Amino acid sequence: MPTNDSVNQREGQALLDSVHEELRESFMQSMPARLTEIRRIAESLRQSPPDAEALQALHAETHRLAGTTAVYGLKATSEVARRFNRVLRDGIQSGISTLNLDHLQAFLLELDAALRRDA
């Protein structure tokens, strides 16, 4: 016969799982807007000369995306966002002029594909 503690523990876990799933669904609904913002910032890097502030903003966005997608179990998306973030970090450290903007576009496409796999 289950004890009150084990029943309470199962009920508590079920509640946590439910809240986590609601948060995940809310996050997934926000993804189109997040990806649009990431694309907008990436496109602004095509200006001449490229904008260092835009690079910093894109780095921050991909950093948040990598962490949040990991929390919600979106492994493929998190991995792509992490790799994208490392490329941006390297661009910040070595100078924005070293970034291959076509490479950034490829990352954006890969990010979209990873999100579809994780959804």
WOLIN-V769540 format. One record per residue. PHI is phi as a letter, one per 30 degrees, with the letter a starting at -180 (NA if undefined). Layout:
[[PHI] [PHI]]
This chain:
[[NA] [d] [d] [e] [d] [d] [d] [d] [d] [d] [d] [d] [d] [d] [d] [d] [d] [d] [d] [e] [d] [d] [d] [d] [d] [d] [d] [d] [d] [d] [d] [e] [d] [d] [d] [d] [d] [d] [d] [d] [d] [d] [d] [d] [d] [d] [d] [c] [d] [e] [c] [d] [d] [d] [d] [d] [d] [d] [e] [d] [d] [d] [d] [d] [d] [d] [d] [d] [d] [d] [d] [c] [i] [c] [d] [d] [d] [d] [d] [d] [d] [d] [d] [e] [d] [d] [d] [d] [e] [d] [d] [d] [d] [c] [j] [e] [d] [d] [d] [c] [d] [d] [d] [d] [d] [d] [d] [d] [d] [d] [d] [e] [d] [d] [d] [d] [d] [d] [d]]
